[in-house]
Amino acid sequence: MSAVLARQQASTCTNPILDLYVTHAGMLINVSILEFQIFDISDSTKYANPVQVYPAIVGNRQTVNLAACPGGDRISTGRYVAKWTPTNTEALGLHEVRWFFKLSPLDQELTSSETFDVII
């Protein structure tokens, strides 16, 4: 079951609806670089060709503040939140958060994605 985020509901450190756990060798670990994008995939056309809704400039990624919450976006060791609030005009239905991260600066970039629903 995917996560659910209502229009005007924020994903934050205290309400981490869009979160990422990073593990290595079975243990939670912190990363050195972390970014994300959010896509609308709410209908068959958008599912086939996802529409980037955050950040607003297509192709850009939102950088995650690796400092601990509340000043940053790290909830605990190896767990991070994507801070995002759907507007009251955001399309309802299926969306996807795509994560991009490196365990250390010289490592290859890794990716992860998760779907979630935007509701009224």
Secondary structure as UniProt FT lines:
FT   STRAND          3..6
FT   TURN            7..8
FT   STRAND          19..21
FT   STRAND          23..24
FT   TURN            25..26
FT   STRAND          27..28
FT   STRAND          33..40
FT   HELIX           44..48
FT   STRAND          51..54
FT   TURN            58..59
FT   STRAND          62..63
FT   TURN            69..71
FT   STRAND          74..76
FT   TURN            77..78
FT   STRAND          79..81
FT   TURN            88..89
FT   STRAND          93..102
FT   TURN            105..106
FT   STRAND          110..119
//
